[in-house]
Amino acid sequence: MVQKSLDMKLARILADPSCGDFILADAKDADMGGGIGSPGKERDGRRRSLDDYRRIIRENVRHEQVDIMLMSASTSEVLTINERLFDASTVTPACRANDTTDIYSVRDGVYPSVASRPFRTAMIEHITHGRLSPAPSEPIVGADLALYSATFNNDLQRDLETLTHYRDFRVEAEVKGLRHFLEVFNPNACADMCPRDIGRYLNDMIARTLAGVAGKGRPIFLKIPYNGPEVMEELAGYDRTLVPGILGGASGTTYDAYFQLHDAREHGARVALYGRMINNSEHQVTMIEHLRRIADGDLTDPAQAVRSYHAALERLSIKPYRNLEDDLQSTKRGTAYSASSSTTVAIDGGRADAPMSSITNAAIPNHNDRVSQNLARLTRVLG
């Protein structure tokens, strides 16, 4: 086993948040939220299989430009436990520990449009050992890091249920030696109870949730939507032991990806997890290389980073999906699981890799009015 870059960077960030270190993750856990289409498509339009998805994960891990590879428990079993992919790598394997209902982005499904309910498919022993009931002294051979996700909707009963499930997970994870980081989404279906300022509501819920959590029960960092500079600065300045991170959201343009990372970094974020932005790019290794250079402060101009990315694609004889001028544009990306890069509604509350059509009025005729009202309300709040 080699020393993991995550552990070294996290120690330095906790000692000095201004140290310049930045943690970058590739989120390849889409199969926990989507269905058959979750691995994405190849450039020729062919739908990827899980084998294709895992082949790409291997390539990205071997490149060692990310610090964390986030996977489903089933993919981690193949790559972490069976193949020992991470033993000689600086990359840390991690698994999605729970799958709340608002990430269920299946074809013709309505789940992202109704208030999130907590649920866990994965068993901690399967994440850490690949089987139930390992001996207490048996060393962890799988992942020792997991993502736990929570969505609050400003609804007392729903939010208490979410908090109770998170408490139970923390207790079990600490006993079984599993570290975690906490993902907190913006409300996904708050109806007439939506907070007027979602970003600050989220900050308060995070601070309140973790105030009673001590020691090894605490998350090692946070993953949240990027709700803007002021909100990120507020959270980053509140408690230096809460290392703030952002989720990437919908694909958008290359400029969207690079600007978001640069802006979040400038205002206090020290972690970023990108799923669709990497998975839907023309060349994943090259996309990650440029995200890494922005994260490390080597590229400080997002527009120049886009030009550099296009130049790299040209050297590789890869035709970009957009011409340079179009790829330099900023779009209003959805970052909900149910949103895509094509929407003009900015919903900064990340979910997984599914098209906007999964929550359009046509797709969910029984929820027309509520979905339209929620989208309009979020648009007013988030711009």
N, C-alpha and C positions, 0 to 999 in steps of 0.2 A: 504494500500500500504506500502510495506517495502522499505527501502532505497536500491537502486540498486548498485551493486558492480561496474558497469561501471562508474557511476558518481563519486564515491569515488576515484577509481583508476585514472580516467582521471584528476581529480583535483590535485592529488598528482604528477602525471607525468608532468603536465604542470608547477607545482611549482618547481619540481626537476626531470629532466629526468633520473637521476641515482638512483632514489628512490628504484628501484627493483620491482615495480609493473608491471604487464603484463596483457594485456587484451586478452582474448581468446574467439573466437566465433565459433559456430557450424553453418555452412552454409547449411541450408535445403531449398534452393530456386531453386533446380534443375528443378522443373516443369516449371519455367520461361524460361528455355533454351531448354530443351529436350521435348520429347513426352511421350508416354506411358511408356517407360522404365526408365524414369528419377528417380523414387524412388529407383531403384536398385533391387537386388534379395536377397532372403533369402538363408540360407546355403544349403537348399535342391534344389536350382536352381529355385524355384518358383518366378515368377516376383511379386514384391510388388505392392499393390494398393496404392492409396492415403491415404486410411484409415490406412494401415500398416505404411506408412511414418509418418503420424500424430501421431500414437501410439508411434513410436520411439521418435518423438519430445517430447511428453509428458514425457516419461521416462528420456530423457536427461535433460530436464528442471528441473524435480523434483530432479535430482541428484545434481544440482547447482554447477557443476564444470566449467561451461562456464559462461561468463559474458553477452554474446549476443546470441540470437537465431534468425538467419536470415531466413525469410520465404517469400513466395509469399503473395500477398494481400489476395488471397482467403483462404489460410491456416491460415493466421493471423486472418481473420474474424471468423473462426471456433474456434480457440484456445484462441485468445486474447480478442475478443469482446464477443463471445457467451459463452464460457466456463470460462472466467476470469482466465485462467491458470497462468498468470503472477502476479496477484494481491498480492499474498503472497510469491512471489519468488524474490530472489535477481537478477534473470536473466532479462535482458532488451529485449523485443520483438522488432524486426526490420523487415522491408519489403524491397524487391527490388523494387525501384521506377521506373526504366526504363529497357528496354530490347532491347539493341542495336542488330542489325541484326547478328553480328558475334557470338552471343551466341545461335543462332537458330540451335541446333544440332539434327535435326530430321532425321529419316531414309530416305536415298537417297537425303537428302537436300544438296545443294551446298553453303549455306549461309556463313559458316565460311571461305570459300576460297576467297571471294570477299570482297572488302573494306567495313568496317563497316559503317552503316548508323544509325543515332540516331532515337530512337522511344520510346514511352511510352505507355504501355497498362494500367497500374495502374493509378487510379485517387487518388490525395492526400486525398480528403475527404473520400474515401473508406478505405484508410490506417488508417486515424485518427479516423473516426467515423462510418465507415461501411455503409454510405449512403451519397448521395449528399446533398448539401445545409444545413448543420447544422447551427443552430443559432450562431451568432458571439460570444456569451458568453458561449456557450455550451462547457463543458470540454471535452478534448480528452479522449475517452474510448478505442481506439485502440492503435496502435503503434505511438510513437512520434519520431521515428528514422527510417531513410531509407538509403538505399545504392543507389548512383547514379553512373553509369558506363560510362566511356568515352574511346574511342580508337582512337588514332592519327596515321595516316599513312604517315606523311610527304607530304601530298597532300593538297595544299592551299585551294581549294574549299571544299573538304571533311572535313578538320579540322575546317574551319570557320563554317561550318554547325554544327559540333559537339559542338563548343564553344558557338554558338548562342543558341542551345537547352539547354545547361547547364546553361547559363545565365538566360533564361526564367524559367527554373525549380527553380533556386535559389530564384528568385523574388517571385514566387508563394509559395514556401515552407516557406520562411520567413514570408510572410503575414499570412499563415495558421498555423503557429506554428510547423512546421515539421523540426526537425534537420536532418542532413545527414552526411554520410561519403562518401568520393570520392574514387572510384575504377578506376584506370587507367591501362589499358592493354598495353602490348607491341604491336607494329604494327601487324596487322593480315594479311594484303595483300598490302604491300608497293611496290612490284614488283621491278622495277629498281630504285626506290627512297628510298630504305631502308637505314636508317642511318648506318654508319660504326660501331658506338658504341651505340647500342640500349639502354643500361642502362643509359648512360649519356644523351642521347637524351630524354629519359623519364623524368629524373630529371629536365632537363631544361624546358620541356613542363609543368611539374607540377608547378615549380616556376613561370614561365611566366603566366600561367593560373590564379594562385591565387594571383598574385601581385596586381591586381585591385579589389580584393574582400575583403571587410572589414566587421567587426562586425559579426552579426548573419548569414550573408550569407556564412561564411566560413565553410568548412567541419570540423567536430570535430576530425577526424583522416583520414589517407590515407590507402588504400588497393592496393598494387602493387605486381607485380611478384618479387621474390627475384633474382635479377640480380647479386648477388655476394657481398662479404664483402666491397670492396672499394666503390661501388656504393651506398650501404646502408649507409655507414659512411658519404659519401658526403652529402646525403639527410638529414640524422639525424643531422648533424652539421650545416646545412644551416639556419634553422629557428626553434627554439624550440617550436613554436606554431603549427607547422605541425607535428603531432604525426605520425610517419611512421609505417605502418603495412604491412604484407605480406599475399598473398593468398597461399593456399596449393598446388593446382595443382593435377596432376594425382596420382593415388593410390601408385604405386611403392611398394617397400618393407617397412616394419615397420621402418627399419633403415633410409630410405629416409625421412620419416616423422619426425623422432626424430632428425636426424642430421640437417635438414633444419631449424627446430624451434630453436634448440640450437645455430646454427651458426648465424642466423638472429638476435637472441636476443643478442648475444655477440657483434654484430656490429651495434647496435642502434635501431633495430626494437622493438616496444613496444606493437604491436598488431599482432595477427595471426588469420586468418579465414580459417578453414578447412572444406571442403565439402566431396570430394570423399575419402580422407584418413580416415575420420571417418565413412562415410556411407558404405564403402566397407570393413571395418574391421571385424574381427571375433566376437568381442563383443564391441559394441560402448561405453558403459559406462567405460569399462576397458581401452580402447584406450584413451578416454578423460581424465581419471584419470592420465595416464602417460604423456600425453601432458601437463596437468596442473602442474605436478611435475617438468617437464623440464622448463616450462614457469616461474615458481616461483623460479627456481634455486635449487630445492631440489635434482634433478637428473642432474648431470653435465657431464655425459659420455653417449652419445647416444647408444653405444653398450651395456652398462650395463642396460640402459632403455629397450632395446629390450629383454634382458635376463629376466628382471623383468616382462615384459609384457607376455612372454611365460610362466613364472612360474605362473603368475596369471591365465592364460588360463588353465593351467594344474589343478590348484586348483578348477576351475569351471567345470572341465571335458569337456572342449571345445577343439577340435582338431584344431590346427592352419592350415592355408592354405599352409604355407611353413614350412619346418623344420627349426630349429634354425639357422643352418649354412647358409642356403639360405636367411633367413630373415635378416641376418647381412650384406648382400651384398648391395652395393650402385649401383643403376641403373640410366641410363639417362632417366629421366621421362619427358614426355610431360606435360606441364601445360596449354596448350591451351584447349579451350572448345572441340576442335576437336581431342584432343590427348588422348592416353591411356597409362597405365603403361607399355604396351608391346613394345612400340616403342623404337628404339635405337637412335632416334633423340631428342636432348634436345632443347625444345622450351619453354623458360621461359616466357610465356605470357598467363596468365590463362584465361580459359573459363569454361564451365560447365562439366557435366558428360556424355560424349559420347565417343564411341570407336574410335580409330585411323582410322578404316575402313571408317568412315564417310568422310574423306578427302583423302583417298588413290586414286591413279590414276584410279584404277578399278571402284571406286565409282563415280568419276567425270571425265568421258572421255573427256569432252569438256575443261577441265582445266589442262590436264596432264602436259604440259610444264611449265605453270606458277606456279602450286603447287610445282613441283619438284624444280624449280629454287628458290622459296621462302624458302622451307625447307632446301635446300643446303646453301642458304645465311645465314639463321638463325643459322644453325649448325656451320658455320665458325665463326660467331660473338659470339655465346654463348657457344660453346664447346660441 
